[in-house]
């Protein structure tokens, strides 16, 4: 039988994997490349980190009566729409990444301090499902963090072709550029043939 401590360790391991994957996506790029919008809705790498930092601070802080001690004005109710999804020129990579790491420490302290069955309230959720447990929110944050790490993976690939969860674990066939070009062309041909049928 799994103990509360073992379950917490498993959940935190999955959350930490997503955190690290997300941060790896901003490594080695210019200030422009980590900020530039690469989708019609403006998705960008540093904005994803900033968004997940704010989200985690709320879910593993405020929800359990343990607010993150630093102000996050972009998460306030009166903040400009999408203010959490991009970083201004005055917000450095070091600022955003450092904030995210401090949020991890705060979140991990919340997990350490509470039982998985501890209850909290998510005020921004529908009233019928606002009352939650720490276990539920950990699962939610794992899903949320991996979802945005996946977005970052695609955005990073658009920037410089880098892919994968972390350096050395790309989770793709180990092949060369010619193989990928042929694979891409094959998929394009299949898509066109399906359209014609």
Secondary structure as GFF3:
##gff-version 3
##sequence-region A 1 197
A	DSSP	alpha_helix	4	24	.	.	.	ID=ss1
A	DSSP	alpha_helix	31	35	.	.	.	ID=ss2
A	DSSP	alpha_helix	45	59	.	.	.	ID=ss3
A	DSSP	three_ten_helix	62	64	.	.	.	ID=ss4
A	DSSP	three_ten_helix	73	75	.	.	.	ID=ss5
A	DSSP	three_ten_helix	83	85	.	.	.	ID=ss6
A	DSSP	alpha_helix	93	113	.	.	.	ID=ss7
A	DSSP	beta_strand	119	121	.	.	.	ID=ss8
A	DSSP	three_ten_helix	127	129	.	.	.	ID=ss9
A	DSSP	beta_strand	131	133	.	.	.	ID=ss10
A	DSSP	alpha_helix	134	160	.	.	.	ID=ss11
A	DSSP	alpha_helix	177	196	.	.	.	ID=ss12
###
